[in-house]
Amino acid sequence: GVIALGSADEQEIVMETERGPLLIKGEALNIQQLNLDKGSIVVEGLIKSLTYDDEPKQKKGLLNRLLK
């Protein structure tokens, strides 16, 4: 359910999903495939954590910051 990609580098990927903002942290992260029409993403590398931001207040603010 990926809606939008906020930012991405080798240590962190931030995206907006149907369940809210998702933060992926790790090492040597690389986006192999991103299809926003299907809502899918394929990430390669050592993933150390996947964190959703569950606070509704933050959701809109984070998305706005990501899309600037």
N, C-alpha and C positions, 0 to 999 in steps of 0.2 A: 503493500500500500504506500509506495513512495509518491509523494505529490510534488516535491521540489527539492533540489539540492542546494544547500546553503553554502558550504565551503568544504574543501577537501585538501588535505596534504598527507604526507607519509605517516603522521602520527594521530590525525584526527579527521573524522568526516562528520559533518553536521547536515541533517536533512529533515524535512517536514514530511511526516507520514500521516496516514488516516487516524492513527492513535495519538498523534502529537509529535513534538520535536524528538528526534532520536540522535544521540551522540554516540559514535563509535570511536573508541580509542585503541591504539595498538602501535605496532612497529611495521614499517615497510608496507603500509596500506596503499593499495592501488585499486581504482575502480576499473574493473574489466569490462563491465557492461552496465548501462543505465537506460532503461526504457520507461519514460514517464507515462506513456500511453497505457502500458500494461501495469505500471506501478511497481516495477521490479528493478533490483540492483544486484550486481555480483561484485563482491569485494574480495581481493586477494591480499594476503599478508597475515601477520600474527595479530589476531584480535584479542585484546585484553579485557575490554568491557563494552557493553551495550547498555545505554542508559536512556530511559524515556523521561521527559519532563512532564509529570502528571498534574502540575498546577495549571488550571485553566487561565488564570490571570496572566501567567508568563507566556502562554501559547501564542497569542496574537503579537505581543511585543517581540518575542524571539523570532517569529516568522518575518516581521517587518524589518528587524535588524539583519536577518539573513539575506533578504531580497534587495537590500540597498546597494 
